Amino acid sequence: MGITKQYLRYVPAGNFNIIASSNCNVVFVVIDNEGGRFLAAGASEDIVVWDLRLSEKRLVIPGEKHEVTQLAASPNKVLLAAGYSDGSVRTYDLNSTDNLGVFSGHRSAVTCFAFDHHGHRLASGAKDTEIVVWDLVAERGIVRLSGHKGVVTQVQFLGDKDILVSASKDTFIKLWDIATGHCFKTIDGHIHEVWGLCLVRENDFIVSGSADNQLRVWQVSEAKGEDDQSEKENQILVGEDDCTSKLSPVVCTKSGSILRTGKDRVVSLRTDPDCTILAVHGTKNTVELFQFLSKEEANNRHKKRRQRERKKAAKLGKEVTEGEDKQVNLEDTVRRLPLIKCSAKPKSVHLVVGKGSQLRVAVS
């Protein structure tokens, strides 16, 4: 009997020297009104905030027995939300490291977070294929969204609207009405799992990444009315009838695709706070950056491109048709930025704009 019980002699006593866990992401936070200096990372069951200027720990938020799987900072970067492997969600005040609330609504590990524009609501997705929207002020759940058949990989609030956008490994992107808990639009544009999703340029575009080397882009616009025939032609719906499509508050139109240099699958997509710079990384050691230009800059690029095409056609003696390509396309909107090569395969990435409009990229 004594031999069979020998394995009980040794139990884990703790952890040490963990910089960042590979199962959790990293996020920039604000402490003492200083932004772009402090980075929060999951370290097993603890949360460590690192001072990037001094290269040392600023504070440690101890956990209990479950591993931290997801982190998200509020819009003011003072409130930190943490998701754990048991499905629980905790919120912390970084100035006092106090635990402000504990939310239990998932049956498995939390995989993604999203704060709304004001920081009063928090959406969480998990491996149990469900999404829960929490009211952080009242400390209660608002609605549970069920409809995905795979792990939820990303959630995003659509601006000030009461709409939530989600992506899952079931290859679908869904748009939800938070007030009713109803999925009013399903985008079927991927063959493989959707690993990442972002809203860019004032929520004008939805960018998603899958197992191939293309980032698919959809343009989001408000629905003009029930008689708008373009909505019915451009929208991509799965499993919904025509009467449901007419009640859709937004229209999603396929804009095109962005080719990545790497041929590996997408691991995650992240944007800066202004949602103009998009960072994407796969399973290799590179991080690609794309800039979505404003409408004025895109129009200027479109005009210059049209002028070059006219000059080229004039040299070749071809006629220029004015009716073709009058609208601004994705080529005019997206600008490719230099690659970031890492010493190892990145697990997560986060962006922040520092002083003097300096872009800072954190990779773990």
BELPERA-V917616 format. One record per residue. N is the residue number from 1. RES is the residue in one small letter. PHI is phi in degrees with one decimal (none if undefined). PSI is psi as a letter, one per 30 degrees, with the letter a starting at -180 (999 if undefined). OMEGA is omega as a letter, one per 20 degrees, with the letter a starting at -180 (none if undefined). Layout:
n->N res->RES phi->PHI psi->PSI omega->OMEGA
n->N res->RES phi->PHI psi->PSI omega->OMEGA
This chain:
n->1 res->m phi->none psi->e omega->a
n->2 res->g phi->-68.9 psi->e omega->r
n->3 res->i phi->-71.1 psi->e omega->a
n->4 res->t phi->-70.1 psi->f omega->a
n->5 res->k phi->-99.1 psi->g omega->a
n->6 res->q phi->-66.7 psi->f omega->a
n->7 res->y phi->-68.9 psi->f omega->r
n->8 res->l phi->-82.0 psi->f omega->r
n->9 res->r phi->-69.4 psi->e omega->a
n->10 res->y phi->-113.8 psi->k omega->r
n->11 res->v phi->-127.0 psi->k omega->r
n->12 res->p phi->-64.2 psi->k omega->a
n->13 res->a phi->-101.5 psi->f omega->a
n->14 res->g phi->153.3 psi->a omega->r
n->15 res->n phi->-135.6 psi->l omega->r
n->16 res->f phi->-155.6 psi->l omega->r
n->17 res->n phi->60.4 psi->h omega->r
n->18 res->i phi->-93.6 psi->j omega->r
n->19 res->i phi->-81.9 psi->e omega->r
n->20 res->a phi->-155.7 psi->k omega->r
n->21 res->s phi->-77.6 psi->k omega->a
n->22 res->s phi->-73.8 psi->f omega->a
n->23 res->n phi->-93.1 psi->g omega->a
n->24 res->c phi->-134.5 psi->l omega->r
n->25 res->n phi->-88.7 psi->l omega->r
n->26 res->v phi->-121.4 psi->k omega->r
n->27 res->v phi->-140.4 psi->k omega->r
n->28 res->f phi->-78.9 psi->k omega->r
n->29 res->v phi->-130.7 psi->l omega->a
n->30 res->v phi->-115.6 psi->k omega->r
n->31 res->i phi->-132.0 psi->k omega->a
n->32 res->d phi->56.9 psi->h omega->r
n->33 res->n phi->59.9 psi->g omega->r
n->34 res->e phi->-113.7 psi->j omega->r
n->35 res->g phi->-104.2 psi->l omega->a
n->36 res->g phi->78.6 psi->g omega->a
n->37 res->r phi->-108.3 psi->e omega->a
n->38 res->f phi->-110.9 psi->k omega->a
n->39 res->l phi->-129.8 psi->k omega->r
n->40 res->a phi->-97.0 psi->k omega->a
n->41 res->a phi->-142.4 psi->k omega->r
n->42 res->g phi->-81.7 psi->k omega->r
n->43 res->a phi->-129.3 psi->i omega->a
n->44 res->s phi->61.2 psi->c omega->r
n->45 res->e phi->-90.8 psi->f omega->r
n->46 res->d phi->-101.1 psi->l omega->r
n->47 res->i phi->-120.9 psi->k omega->a
n->48 res->v phi->-113.6 psi->k omega->r
n->49 res->v phi->-105.8 psi->j omega->a
n->50 res->w phi->-100.1 psi->k omega->r
n->51 res->d phi->-91.8 psi->j omega->a
n->52 res->l phi->-71.2 psi->f omega->r
n->53 res->r phi->-76.1 psi->e omega->a
n->54 res->l phi->-96.6 psi->f omega->a
n->55 res->s phi->56.7 psi->h omega->r
n->56 res->e phi->-148.0 psi->l omega->r
n->57 res->k phi->-73.1 psi->k omega->r
n->58 res->r phi->-91.7 psi->e omega->r
n->59 res->l phi->-156.5 psi->l omega->r
n->60 res->v phi->-128.4 psi->k omega->r
n->61 res->i phi->-102.3 psi->j omega->a
n->62 res->p phi->-70.9 psi->k omega->r
n->63 res->g phi->-107.7 psi->a omega->a
n->64 res->e phi->-106.0 psi->c omega->a
n->65 res->k phi->-124.8 psi->f omega->a
n->66 res->h phi->-106.4 psi->k omega->a
n->67 res->e phi->-77.7 psi->k omega->r
n->68 res->v phi->-78.4 psi->k omega->a
n->69 res->t phi->-114.0 psi->f omega->a
n->70 res->q phi->-154.5 psi->k omega->r
n->71 res->l phi->-129.3 psi->k omega->r
n->72 res->a phi->-153.1 psi->k omega->r
n->73 res->a phi->-104.6 psi->k omega->r
n->74 res->s phi->-68.2 psi->l omega->a
n->75 res->p phi->-54.8 psi->e omega->r
n->76 res->n phi->-88.8 psi->g omega->r
n->77 res->k phi->62.3 psi->g omega->r
n->78 res->v phi->-100.4 psi->e omega->r
n->79 res->l phi->-96.3 psi->k omega->a
n->80 res->l phi->-118.3 psi->k omega->r
n->81 res->a phi->-104.2 psi->k omega->a
n->82 res->a phi->-127.6 psi->k omega->r
n->83 res->g phi->-108.7 psi->k omega->a
n->84 res->y phi->-119.0 psi->l omega->a
n->85 res->s phi->-68.9 psi->f omega->r
n->86 res->d phi->-88.1 psi->g omega->r
n->87 res->g phi->95.1 psi->f omega->a
n->88 res->s phi->-82.5 psi->l omega->r
n->89 res->v phi->-125.0 psi->k omega->r
n->90 res->r phi->-125.9 psi->k omega->r
n->91 res->t phi->-118.2 psi->k omega->a
n->92 res->y phi->-128.7 psi->k omega->r
n->93 res->d phi->-93.8 psi->j omega->a
n->94 res->l phi->-71.1 psi->f omega->r
n->95 res->n phi->-73.1 psi->e omega->a
n->96 res->s phi->-114.4 psi->f omega->a
n->97 res->t phi->56.5 psi->g omega->r
n->98 res->d phi->-81.5 psi->k omega->r
n->99 res->n phi->-82.9 psi->j omega->a
n->100 res->l phi->-83.8 psi->f omega->a
n->101 res->g phi->-174.5 psi->l omega->r
n->102 res->v phi->-124.8 psi->k omega->a
n->103 res->f phi->-121.6 psi->k omega->a
n->104 res->s phi->-120.5 psi->j omega->a
n->105 res->g phi->-150.2 psi->f omega->a
n->106 res->h phi->-114.1 psi->l omega->a
n->107 res->r phi->-97.8 psi->f omega->a
n->108 res->s phi->-144.4 psi->a omega->a
n->109 res->a phi->-62.9 psi->k omega->r
n->110 res->v phi->-77.2 psi->k omega->a
n->111 res->t phi->-114.0 psi->f omega->a
n->112 res->c phi->-157.4 psi->l omega->r
n->113 res->f phi->-134.8 psi->l omega->r
n->114 res->a phi->-161.5 psi->k omega->r
n->115 res->f phi->-91.2 psi->l omega->r
n->116 res->d phi->-79.4 psi->a omega->a
n->117 res->h phi->-62.9 psi->e omega->a
n->118 res->h phi->-92.1 psi->f omega->a
n->119 res->g phi->80.1 psi->g omega->a
n->120 res->h phi->-93.6 psi->f omega->a
n->121 res->r phi->-123.3 psi->k omega->a
n->122 res->l phi->-132.1 psi->k omega->r
n->123 res->a phi->-105.7 psi->k omega->a
n->124 res->s phi->-129.2 psi->k omega->r
n->125 res->g phi->-118.8 psi->l omega->a
n->126 res->a phi->-141.7 psi->l omega->r
n->127 res->k phi->-72.0 psi->f omega->r
n->128 res->d phi->-80.5 psi->g omega->r
n->129 res->t phi->71.4 psi->g omega->a
n->130 res->e phi->-115.4 psi->l omega->r
n->131 res->i phi->-122.4 psi->k omega->r
n->132 res->v phi->-124.7 psi->k omega->r
n->133 res->v phi->-103.0 psi->k omega->a
n->134 res->w phi->-108.7 psi->k omega->r
n->135 res->d phi->-97.4 psi->j omega->a
n->136 res->l phi->-74.9 psi->f omega->r
n->137 res->v phi->-76.8 psi->e omega->r
n->138 res->a phi->-83.2 psi->f omega->r
n->139 res->e phi->55.6 psi->h omega->r
n->140 res->r phi->-152.2 psi->l omega->r
n->141 res->g phi->-83.6 psi->k omega->a
n->142 res->i phi->-91.4 psi->e omega->a
n->143 res->v phi->-156.4 psi->k omega->r
n->144 res->r phi->-110.0 psi->k omega->a
n->145 res->l phi->-107.0 psi->j omega->a
n->146 res->s phi->-120.3 psi->k omega->a
n->147 res->g phi->175.7 psi->f omega->r
n->148 res->h phi->-74.6 psi->l omega->r
n->149 res->k phi->-112.2 psi->g omega->r
n->150 res->g phi->-140.1 psi->l omega->r
n->151 res->v phi->-61.4 psi->k omega->r
n->152 res->v phi->-76.2 psi->k omega->a
n->153 res->t phi->-99.7 psi->f omega->a
n->154 res->q phi->-160.3 psi->k omega->r
n->155 res->v phi->-133.9 psi->k omega->r
n->156 res->q phi->-148.2 psi->k omega->r
n->157 res->f phi->-81.6 psi->k omega->a
n->158 res->l phi->-87.5 psi->i omega->r
n->159 res->g phi->60.4 psi->b omega->r
n->160 res->d phi->-84.7 psi->f omega->r
n->161 res->k phi->-73.2 psi->l omega->r
n->162 res->d phi->-86.4 psi->h omega->a
n->163 res->i phi->-129.4 psi->k omega->r
n->164 res->l phi->-121.0 psi->k omega->r
n->165 res->v phi->-109.8 psi->k omega->a
n->166 res->s phi->-134.1 psi->l omega->r
n->167 res->a phi->-128.4 psi->l omega->a
n->168 res->s phi->-147.2 psi->l omega->r
n->169 res->k phi->-75.1 psi->f omega->r
n->170 res->d phi->-82.2 psi->g omega->r
n->171 res->t phi->75.8 psi->g omega->a
n->172 res->f phi->-110.1 psi->l omega->r
n->173 res->i phi->-116.7 psi->k omega->a
n->174 res->k phi->-118.8 psi->k omega->r
n->175 res->l phi->-113.7 psi->k omega->a
n->176 res->w phi->-115.6 psi->k omega->r
n->177 res->d phi->-92.1 psi->j omega->a
n->178 res->i phi->-67.0 psi->e omega->a
n->179 res->a phi->-64.2 psi->e omega->a
n->180 res->t phi->-103.9 psi->f omega->a
n->181 res->g phi->72.3 psi->g omega->a
n->182 res->h phi->-103.8 psi->k omega->r
n->183 res->c phi->-85.5 psi->j omega->a
n->184 res->f phi->-96.0 psi->f omega->r
n->185 res->k phi->-154.2 psi->k omega->r
n->186 res->t phi->-124.8 psi->k omega->a
n->187 res->i phi->-98.5 psi->k omega->r
n->188 res->d phi->-111.3 psi->i omega->a
n->189 res->g phi->-125.4 psi->g omega->a
n->190 res->h phi->-120.7 psi->k omega->r
n->191 res->i phi->-92.5 psi->e omega->a
n->192 res->h phi->-104.7 psi->a omega->a
n->193 res->e phi->-62.3 psi->k omega->r
n->194 res->v phi->-91.9 psi->j omega->a
n->195 res->w phi->-94.5 psi->f omega->a
n->196 res->g phi->-153.7 psi->l omega->a
n->197 res->l phi->-153.4 psi->k omega->r
n->198 res->c phi->-146.0 psi->l omega->r
n->199 res->l phi->-106.9 psi->k omega->a
n->200 res->v phi->-125.3 psi->l omega->r
n->201 res->r phi->49.8 psi->i omega->r
n->202 res->e phi->56.4 psi->h omega->r
n->203 res->n phi->61.3 psi->g omega->r
n->204 res->d phi->-81.6 psi->f omega->a
n->205 res->f phi->-132.3 psi->k omega->r
n->206 res->i phi->-107.9 psi->k omega->r
n->207 res->v phi->-114.4 psi->k omega->a
n->208 res->s phi->-133.5 psi->l omega->a
n->209 res->g phi->-127.1 psi->k omega->a
n->210 res->s phi->-131.7 psi->a omega->a
n->211 res->a phi->-84.9 psi->f omega->r
n->212 res->d phi->-103.0 psi->a omega->a
n->213 res->n phi->-96.6 psi->g omega->r
n->214 res->q phi->-119.6 psi->k omega->r
n->215 res->l phi->-99.2 psi->j omega->a
n->216 res->r phi->-88.4 psi->k omega->a
n->217 res->v phi->-122.8 psi->k omega->r
n->218 res->w phi->-120.7 psi->k omega->r
n->219 res->q phi->-90.8 psi->k omega->a
n->220 res->v phi->-107.0 psi->k omega->r
n->221 res->s phi->-142.7 psi->l omega->a
n->222 res->e phi->-76.3 psi->k omega->r
n->223 res->a phi->-71.5 psi->k omega->a
n->224 res->k phi->-82.8 psi->f omega->a
n->225 res->g phi->162.4 psi->l omega->a
n->226 res->e phi->-71.3 psi->f omega->a
n->227 res->d phi->-90.1 psi->g omega->a
n->228 res->d phi->-75.4 psi->j omega->a
n->229 res->q phi->-76.2 psi->f omega->a
n->230 res->s phi->-66.5 psi->e omega->r
n->231 res->e phi->-62.8 psi->e omega->a
n->232 res->k phi->-68.2 psi->f omega->a
n->233 res->e phi->-82.4 psi->e omega->a
n->234 res->n phi->-92.3 psi->f omega->a
n->235 res->q phi->-72.3 psi->l omega->a
n->236 res->i phi->-116.3 psi->j omega->a
n->237 res->l phi->-120.3 psi->k omega->r
n->238 res->v phi->-128.7 psi->k omega->r
n->239 res->g phi->70.0 psi->g omega->r
n->240 res->e phi->-131.4 psi->k omega->a
n->241 res->d phi->-87.7 psi->l omega->a
n->242 res->d phi->-69.2 psi->e omega->a
n->243 res->c phi->-67.5 psi->e omega->r
n->244 res->t phi->-70.9 psi->e omega->a
n->245 res->s phi->-67.2 psi->e omega->a
n->246 res->k phi->-69.4 psi->f omega->a
n->247 res->l phi->-87.3 psi->g omega->a
n->248 res->s phi->-69.0 psi->k omega->a
n->249 res->p phi->-76.7 psi->f omega->r
n->250 res->v phi->-131.0 psi->l omega->r
n->251 res->v phi->-118.3 psi->k omega->r
n->252 res->c phi->-111.7 psi->j omega->a
n->253 res->t phi->-115.9 psi->k omega->r
n->254 res->k phi->-67.5 psi->k omega->a
n->255 res->s phi->-93.1 psi->e omega->a
n->256 res->g phi->146.6 psi->a omega->a
n->257 res->s phi->-135.4 psi->l omega->r
n->258 res->i phi->-111.3 psi->k omega->a
n->259 res->l phi->-82.9 psi->k omega->r
n->260 res->r phi->-92.2 psi->l omega->r
n->261 res->t phi->-74.1 psi->e omega->r
n->262 res->g phi->-83.2 psi->k omega->r
n->263 res->k phi->-101.2 psi->g omega->r
n->264 res->d phi->-83.7 psi->l omega->a
n->265 res->r phi->-75.0 psi->l omega->r
n->266 res->v phi->-77.8 psi->k omega->r
n->267 res->v phi->-95.0 psi->e omega->r
n->268 res->s phi->-158.7 psi->l omega->r
n->269 res->l phi->-123.7 psi->k omega->r
n->270 res->r phi->-141.1 psi->l omega->r
n->271 res->t phi->-124.2 psi->l omega->r
n->272 res->d phi->-76.4 psi->l omega->a
n->273 res->p phi->-58.1 psi->f omega->r
n->274 res->d phi->-85.4 psi->f omega->r
n->275 res->c phi->58.3 psi->h omega->r
n->276 res->t phi->-114.0 psi->f omega->r
n->277 res->i phi->-106.9 psi->k omega->a
n->278 res->l phi->-111.7 psi->k omega->r
n->279 res->a phi->-113.4 psi->k omega->a
n->280 res->v phi->-137.0 psi->k omega->r
n->281 res->h phi->-140.4 psi->l omega->a
n->282 res->g phi->-111.1 psi->b omega->a
n->283 res->t phi->-87.0 psi->f omega->r
n->284 res->k phi->-98.6 psi->a omega->a
n->285 res->n phi->-97.0 psi->h omega->r
n->286 res->t phi->-127.3 psi->k omega->r
n->287 res->v phi->-121.7 psi->k omega->a
n->288 res->e phi->-100.3 psi->k omega->a
n->289 res->l phi->-120.9 psi->k omega->r
n->290 res->f phi->-131.8 psi->k omega->r
n->291 res->q phi->-110.9 psi->k omega->r
n->292 res->f phi->-95.6 psi->j omega->a
n->293 res->l phi->-73.8 psi->l omega->r
n->294 res->s phi->-69.6 psi->l omega->a
n->295 res->k phi->-64.1 psi->e omega->r
n->296 res->e phi->-66.5 psi->e omega->r
n->297 res->e phi->-65.4 psi->e omega->r
n->298 res->a phi->-65.7 psi->e omega->r
n->299 res->n phi->-64.4 psi->e omega->r
n->300 res->n phi->-63.6 psi->e omega->r
n->301 res->r phi->-64.8 psi->e omega->r
n->302 res->h phi->-65.3 psi->e omega->r
n->303 res->k phi->-64.3 psi->e omega->r
n->304 res->k phi->-66.1 psi->e omega->r
n->305 res->r phi->-65.4 psi->e omega->r
n->306 res->r phi->-65.8 psi->e omega->r
n->307 res->q phi->-65.5 psi->e omega->r
n->308 res->r phi->-64.3 psi->e omega->r
n->309 res->e phi->-66.4 psi->e omega->r
n->310 res->r phi->-64.7 psi->e omega->r
n->311 res->k phi->-64.1 psi->e omega->r
n->312 res->k phi->-66.3 psi->e omega->r
n->313 res->a phi->-67.8 psi->e omega->r
n->314 res->a phi->-66.6 psi->e omega->r
n->315 res->k phi->-67.0 psi->e omega->a
n->316 res->l phi->-84.3 psi->f omega->r
n->317 res->g phi->76.1 psi->g omega->r
n->318 res->k phi->-98.5 psi->l omega->r
n->319 res->e phi->-84.1 psi->k omega->r
n->320 res->v phi->-100.3 psi->k omega->r
n->321 res->t phi->-91.8 psi->k omega->a
n->322 res->e phi->-74.4 psi->f omega->a
n->323 res->g phi->-80.3 psi->f omega->a
n->324 res->e phi->-88.9 psi->k omega->r
n->325 res->d phi->55.4 psi->h omega->r
n->326 res->k phi->-83.5 psi->f omega->a
n->327 res->q phi->-87.2 psi->l omega->r
n->328 res->v phi->-73.9 psi->k omega->a
n->329 res->n phi->-103.8 psi->a omega->a
n->330 res->l phi->-69.6 psi->f omega->r
n->331 res->e phi->-64.8 psi->e omega->r
n->332 res->d phi->-81.2 psi->f omega->a
n->333 res->t phi->-91.1 psi->e omega->a
n->334 res->v phi->-103.8 psi->k omega->r
n->335 res->r phi->-120.4 psi->k omega->a
n->336 res->r phi->-85.0 psi->k omega->r
n->337 res->l phi->-99.8 psi->l omega->a
n->338 res->p phi->-61.3 psi->l omega->r
n->339 res->l phi->-73.4 psi->l omega->r
n->340 res->i phi->-113.4 psi->j omega->r
n->341 res->k phi->-98.1 psi->k omega->a
n->342 res->c phi->-101.9 psi->l omega->r
n->343 res->s phi->-76.7 psi->f omega->r
n->344 res->a phi->-145.2 psi->l omega->a
n->345 res->k phi->-71.7 psi->k omega->a
n->346 res->p phi->-74.3 psi->k omega->r
n->347 res->k phi->-102.8 psi->f omega->r
n->348 res->s phi->-156.2 psi->l omega->a
n->349 res->v phi->-145.5 psi->k omega->r
n->350 res->h phi->-145.7 psi->k omega->a
n->351 res->l phi->-121.0 psi->k omega->r
n->352 res->v phi->-154.3 psi->k omega->r
n->353 res->v phi->-101.6 psi->j omega->a
n->354 res->g phi->-91.3 psi->a omega->a
n->355 res->k phi->-70.2 psi->k omega->a
n->356 res->g phi->70.8 psi->g omega->a
n->357 res->s phi->56.9 psi->h omega->r
n->358 res->q phi->-88.4 psi->k omega->a
n->359 res->l phi->-85.7 psi->k omega->r
n->360 res->r phi->-115.8 psi->k omega->a
n->361 res->v phi->-118.7 psi->k omega->r
n->362 res->a phi->-105.6 psi->k omega->a
n->363 res->v phi->-126.3 psi->k omega->r
n->364 res->s phi->-124.6 psi->999 omega->none
